Amino acid sequence: MVIYTPGSFVGTSSKGITVRSKGEILNKKPTHALKHLTVVGQGTVVSSNAIAYCMEHKIPVDFFDNRGKHYATIAAPVMIDSSLWQRQSLLPLDNKIALASRIISGKLRNQRNLVKYYHKYHKDKSGLLETIYPEVIARLDECVARIKDTNQMDAEYRVELLAQEAVGAVSYWEYIRLLVADDGIDFYSRQHQGATDLMNSMLNYGYAILYSRVWNTVLTKRLNPSIGVLHAFRPGKPTFVYDIVELFRSQAVDQVVISLVQKGANLEMENGLLSEPTKRLVIQHVLERLNKYEKYRGENIRFMDIIRRQVRDMADFICDDKKHLNLISRNGKSQSKTYFLCCSL
């Protein structure tokens, strides 16, 4: 459930959560299947009864500002179990390198797969995409190949991995820039915080939604959001959430935003921010994407469940010493079956 109407009041009834605005009930459907409550923007009141209901039923409540920045989450204490936090903080260097390498490799492969998808189905009117396509794929493959050789990495592994991620990102976003060039969108380069153009603002808004879902998944799997293996520790920052989000950006958000642009949806900026209708479109389509079924390890499951399984695998990887040793053997004798494998869609 996503609430973005200013002046809304979130309370409870015999059926569960109710949403009212100016005395009118906005939500009349039973909420027995409610899994997530998201409040966007300002002016919404969430009652203590509603919070108690959500906590009792293990429903996380997320809050976003008008720019799509996730600034708070309310989660039940039962969702936070510190039993893995010590293991996570004491994870050996080899294991950190192995996990961080898989994350960046998975991100690069997912970017490559999205480029291949658009190259197959997009009509290249200018011919520019046809020209740079081989270079982009070759560059992404080259970055993945360099990451595979973890034997050469040491305590400064983050620098090497993030360098390969940055090299791949330059090629990837150049392809995306040309891909949307004939759709009336002025997209010149990827910008993060403070972006005021339409494309970057939609991307950042979509990433914030993904970020909140990953945050809650990390907590439910008994992991600490702030003990990252790729992004260096920063006080007050959920660096492990940042790590995991890298895996799913292209498939969960980039594809959605590009699709909205190419379909000619009514997308607008107002006073340097996304218009309210545009925010609603981004929220709707990102959530639809997260609930879409995908083929994964021989079965069809929702994208959000793929994320949960990946985080669960990371938790198992962190807490089981034997699986550590099987996975991160660096003596040249690779295992025929690895226990943990980051998602590549």
C-alpha positions as CSV (number, residue, x, y, z in Angstrom):
1,M,0.0,0.0,0.0
2,V,1.4,3.4,-1.1
3,I,-0.1,6.6,0.4
4,Y,0.8,9.8,-1.3
5,T,-2.3,12.0,-0.8
6,P,-1.5,15.0,1.6
7,G,-3.9,15.1,4.5
8,S,-4.4,11.3,4.6
9,F,-5.1,9.6,7.9
10,V,-4.0,6.0,8.4
11,G,-5.9,4.1,11.1
12,T,-7.4,0.7,11.7
13,S,-10.8,-1.0,11.5
14,S,-12.1,-4.5,12.0
15,K,-10.7,-5.3,8.5
16,G,-7.2,-4.0,9.3
17,I,-5.6,-0.8,7.9
18,T,-7.9,2.0,6.7
19,V,-6.9,5.2,4.9
20,R,-9.1,8.3,5.1
21,S,-8.8,11.8,3.5
22,K,-11.2,14.6,4.5
23,G,-13.5,12.1,6.1
24,E,-13.7,9.9,3.0
25,I,-12.4,6.3,3.1
26,L,-9.8,5.9,0.3
27,N,-9.1,2.3,1.1
28,K,-12.0,-0.1,1.5
29,K,-10.3,-3.3,0.5
30,P,-9.4,-5.9,3.2
31,T,-5.8,-5.7,4.2
32,H,-5.2,-9.3,5.3
33,A,-2.6,-9.7,2.5
34,L,-0.8,-6.4,3.2
35,K,3.0,-6.8,3.2
36,H,4.3,-3.3,3.1
37,L,3.1,0.2,3.9
38,T,4.8,3.2,2.2
39,V,4.1,6.9,3.0
40,V,5.3,9.4,0.4
41,G,5.6,13.1,0.8
42,Q,4.2,15.3,3.6
43,G,0.9,15.7,5.5
44,T,0.1,12.1,6.2
45,V,-0.8,11.0,9.8
46,V,-0.2,7.4,10.8
47,S,-2.0,6.5,14.1
48,S,-0.4,4.5,16.9
49,N,-3.1,1.9,16.3
50,A,-2.0,1.5,12.7
51,I,1.6,1.2,13.7
52,A,0.7,-1.4,16.3
53,Y,-1.3,-3.4,13.7
54,C,1.7,-3.3,11.3
55,M,4.2,-4.3,13.9
56,E,2.0,-7.2,15.1
57,H,1.7,-8.5,11.5
58,K,5.4,-7.8,10.7
59,I,4.5,-5.1,8.1
60,P,7.3,-2.6,7.7
61,V,6.3,1.1,7.3
62,D,8.6,3.2,5.1
63,F,8.6,7.0,4.8
64,F,9.9,9.0,1.8
65,D,10.2,12.8,1.2
66,N,9.0,14.6,-1.9
67,R,12.3,13.8,-3.7
68,G,11.9,10.1,-3.1
69,K,14.6,10.0,-0.3
70,H,13.9,7.2,2.1
71,Y,14.3,8.8,5.5
72,A,12.7,6.4,8.0
73,T,11.5,2.8,8.5
74,I,9.4,1.5,11.4
75,A,10.0,-2.3,11.9
76,A,9.0,-4.6,14.7
77,P,11.7,-5.6,17.1
78,V,11.2,-9.2,16.2
79,M,12.5,-8.3,12.7
80,I,15.9,-7.3,14.2
81,D,18.0,-10.2,15.5
82,S,21.6,-9.5,16.3
83,S,22.7,-13.1,16.1
84,L,24.5,-12.6,12.7
85,W,25.8,-9.1,13.3
86,Q,29.0,-10.3,15.1
87,R,29.7,-12.8,12.4
88,Q,29.1,-10.1,9.8
89,S,31.5,-7.7,11.5
90,L,34.2,-10.4,11.8
91,L,33.9,-11.8,8.3
92,P,37.4,-12.8,7.1
93,L,39.0,-10.7,4.3
94,D,38.8,-13.5,1.8
95,N,35.1,-13.9,2.4
96,K,34.5,-10.2,2.0
97,I,36.4,-10.2,-1.3
98,A,34.4,-13.2,-2.5
99,L,31.0,-11.6,-1.6
100,A,31.9,-8.1,-2.9
101,S,33.2,-9.6,-6.2
102,R,30.0,-11.6,-6.7
103,I,27.9,-8.4,-6.2
104,I,29.8,-6.3,-8.7
105,S,30.1,-9.1,-11.2
106,G,26.3,-9.7,-10.9
107,K,25.6,-6.0,-11.4
108,L,27.8,-5.8,-14.5
109,R,26.2,-8.9,-16.0
110,N,22.7,-7.6,-15.3
111,Q,23.7,-4.3,-17.1
112,R,25.0,-6.3,-20.0
113,N,21.8,-8.3,-20.2
114,L,19.7,-5.2,-20.2
115,V,21.8,-3.7,-23.0
116,K,21.4,-6.9,-25.0
117,Y,17.6,-6.9,-24.5
118,Y,17.2,-3.3,-25.8
119,H,19.6,-4.0,-28.7
120,K,17.4,-6.9,-29.7
121,Y,14.1,-5.1,-29.6
122,H,14.8,-1.4,-30.0
123,K,14.5,0.1,-33.5
124,D,17.8,2.0,-33.9
125,K,16.8,4.9,-36.1
126,S,20.2,6.8,-35.9
127,G,22.4,3.7,-36.3
128,L,24.5,5.0,-33.3
129,L,23.5,2.1,-31.1
130,E,24.6,-0.4,-33.7
131,T,28.0,1.2,-33.7
132,I,28.7,1.3,-30.0
133,Y,26.9,-1.9,-29.0
134,P,29.9,-4.2,-29.6
135,E,32.2,-1.9,-27.6
136,V,29.7,-1.7,-24.7
137,I,29.3,-5.5,-24.5
138,A,33.1,-6.0,-24.8
139,R,33.8,-3.5,-22.1
140,L,31.3,-5.0,-19.6
141,D,32.6,-8.5,-20.3
142,E,36.2,-7.2,-19.8
143,C,35.2,-5.8,-16.4
144,V,33.6,-9.1,-15.4
145,A,36.7,-11.0,-16.4
146,R,39.0,-8.8,-14.4
147,I,36.8,-9.2,-11.3
148,K,37.1,-13.0,-11.5
149,D,40.7,-13.0,-10.6
150,T,40.3,-12.4,-6.8
151,N,43.6,-14.0,-6.1
152,Q,45.3,-10.7,-7.0
153,M,43.2,-8.7,-4.5
154,D,44.2,-7.6,-1.0
155,A,42.8,-5.4,1.7
156,E,42.3,-2.6,-0.9
157,Y,39.9,-4.8,-2.9
158,R,37.1,-2.2,-2.7
159,V,39.2,0.2,-4.8
160,E,39.7,-2.4,-7.6
161,L,36.1,-3.5,-7.6
162,L,34.6,-0.1,-7.6
163,A,37.0,0.9,-10.4
164,Q,35.7,-1.9,-12.6
165,E,32.2,-0.9,-11.7
166,A,32.9,2.7,-12.7
167,V,34.4,1.6,-16.0
168,G,31.4,-0.5,-16.8
169,A,29.0,2.3,-15.8
170,V,30.5,4.7,-18.3
171,S,29.8,2.4,-21.2
172,Y,26.4,1.3,-19.9
173,W,25.1,4.8,-19.4
174,E,26.4,6.0,-22.7
175,Y,24.3,3.2,-24.4
176,I,21.3,4.3,-22.3
177,R,21.8,7.9,-23.2
178,L,21.7,7.1,-26.9
179,L,18.9,4.7,-26.4
180,V,16.5,7.4,-25.2
181,A,17.9,10.2,-27.3
182,D,15.0,10.0,-29.8
183,D,12.4,10.0,-27.1
184,G,12.5,13.7,-26.3
185,I,14.5,13.2,-23.0
186,D,17.5,15.4,-22.3
187,F,19.6,12.8,-20.6
188,Y,23.3,13.5,-20.8
189,S,24.9,11.5,-17.9
190,R,24.0,9.7,-14.7
191,Q,23.6,12.1,-11.7
192,H,22.8,11.0,-8.2
193,Q,21.8,13.4,-5.4
194,G,20.5,16.8,-6.4
195,A,19.5,15.8,-10.0
196,T,17.0,18.1,-11.5
197,D,16.5,16.5,-14.9
198,L,13.6,14.1,-15.6
199,M,15.5,10.9,-16.3
200,N,17.8,11.1,-13.4
201,S,15.0,12.1,-11.0
202,M,13.0,9.1,-12.0
203,L,15.9,6.8,-11.6
204,N,16.7,8.2,-8.1
205,Y,13.1,7.9,-7.1
206,G,12.9,4.3,-8.3
207,Y,16.2,3.4,-6.5
208,A,14.8,4.8,-3.3
209,I,11.8,2.4,-3.5
210,L,14.2,-0.5,-4.2
211,Y,16.5,0.7,-1.4
212,S,13.7,0.5,1.2
213,R,12.7,-3.0,0.2
214,V,16.3,-4.2,0.4
215,W,16.7,-2.5,3.8
216,N,13.7,-4.4,5.3
217,T,14.8,-7.7,3.7
218,V,18.3,-7.3,5.3
219,L,16.7,-6.8,8.7
220,T,14.4,-9.8,8.3
221,K,17.4,-12.0,7.4
222,R,19.1,-11.0,10.7
223,L,21.8,-9.0,9.0
224,N,23.1,-5.5,9.9
225,P,22.4,-2.9,7.2
226,S,25.5,-0.9,8.1
227,I,28.2,-3.6,7.9
228,G,29.0,-3.5,4.1
229,V,31.6,-5.5,2.2
230,L,31.8,-3.3,-0.8
231,H,31.0,0.2,0.4
232,A,33.3,1.4,3.2
233,F,31.8,2.0,6.6
234,R,30.3,5.4,7.2
235,P,28.6,6.3,10.5
236,G,24.8,6.3,10.1
237,K,24.8,4.9,6.5
238,P,23.4,1.5,5.6
239,T,26.4,0.4,3.5
240,F,25.4,-3.2,3.2
241,V,22.0,-2.1,1.8
242,Y,24.0,0.0,-0.7
243,D,26.0,-3.1,-1.6
244,I,23.0,-5.3,-2.3
245,V,21.0,-2.6,-4.2
246,E,23.8,-2.5,-6.8
247,L,22.8,-6.0,-7.9
248,F,19.2,-5.1,-8.8
249,R,19.3,-1.5,-10.1
250,S,19.3,-2.2,-13.8
251,Q,16.6,-4.9,-13.8
252,A,14.3,-3.4,-11.1
253,V,14.5,0.3,-11.9
254,D,16.4,1.2,-15.1
255,Q,14.2,-1.0,-17.2
256,V,11.1,0.5,-15.7
257,V,12.2,4.1,-16.3
258,I,13.4,3.4,-19.8
259,S,10.1,1.7,-20.6
260,L,8.0,4.7,-19.3
261,V,10.1,7.1,-21.4
262,Q,9.9,5.0,-24.6
263,K,6.2,4.5,-24.2
264,G,5.6,8.2,-24.2
265,A,4.1,8.4,-20.8
266,N,3.1,11.8,-19.5
267,L,6.3,12.6,-17.5
268,E,6.9,16.0,-16.0
269,M,9.0,18.0,-13.6
270,E,7.6,20.8,-11.4
271,N,9.9,23.2,-9.6
272,G,12.8,20.9,-9.9
273,L,10.9,17.9,-8.6
274,L,8.9,15.1,-10.3
275,S,5.3,16.0,-10.6
276,E,2.9,14.1,-8.4
277,P,1.4,12.1,-11.4
278,T,4.9,11.2,-12.5
279,K,5.8,10.0,-9.0
280,R,2.7,7.9,-8.9
281,L,3.7,6.3,-12.3
282,V,7.2,5.5,-11.1
283,I,5.9,4.0,-7.8
284,Q,3.3,2.0,-9.6
285,H,5.6,0.5,-12.2
286,V,8.5,-0.2,-9.9
287,L,6.2,-2.0,-7.5
288,E,4.7,-3.9,-10.5
289,R,8.2,-4.9,-11.5
290,L,9.1,-6.1,-8.1
291,N,5.9,-8.3,-8.1
292,K,6.5,-9.6,-11.6
293,Y,7.3,-13.3,-11.9
294,E,10.7,-14.3,-13.3
295,K,12.4,-17.6,-14.0
296,Y,14.9,-18.2,-11.2
297,R,16.8,-21.4,-10.5
298,G,14.2,-23.6,-12.3
299,E,11.0,-22.0,-10.9
300,N,8.8,-18.9,-11.5
301,I,8.9,-16.6,-8.5
302,R,8.3,-12.8,-8.0
303,F,11.3,-10.5,-8.5
304,M,11.0,-9.4,-4.8
305,D,11.3,-13.0,-3.7
306,I,14.5,-13.3,-5.8
307,I,15.9,-10.4,-3.8
308,R,14.8,-12.1,-0.5
309,R,16.5,-15.4,-1.6
310,Q,19.7,-13.6,-2.6
311,V,19.9,-11.9,0.8
312,R,19.1,-15.2,2.5
313,D,21.9,-16.8,0.6
314,M,24.2,-14.0,1.8
315,A,23.1,-14.6,5.4
316,D,23.9,-18.3,5.0
317,F,27.2,-17.5,3.4
318,I,28.1,-15.2,6.4
319,C,27.0,-17.5,9.2
320,D,28.3,-20.9,8.0
321,D,32.1,-21.3,8.2
322,K,32.1,-24.5,6.1
323,K,30.3,-22.8,3.3
324,H,32.7,-20.0,3.5
325,L,35.6,-22.3,2.9
326,N,33.9,-24.1,0.1
327,L,33.0,-20.9,-1.6
328,I,36.2,-18.8,-1.3
329,S,38.8,-21.5,-2.0
330,R,41.6,-19.4,-3.6
331,N,44.2,-22.1,-4.1
332,G,43.2,-22.7,-7.7
333,K,40.9,-25.7,-6.9
334,S,37.5,-24.3,-7.6
335,Q,34.5,-26.1,-6.4
336,S,32.1,-27.7,-8.9
337,K,29.1,-26.3,-7.1
338,T,29.2,-22.9,-5.4
339,Y,26.8,-22.3,-2.5
340,F,26.1,-18.7,-3.2
341,L,25.5,-17.0,-6.5
342,C,24.4,-13.5,-7.0
343,C,21.5,-12.8,-9.3
344,S,22.0,-12.3,-13.0
345,L,18.7,-11.9,-14.9
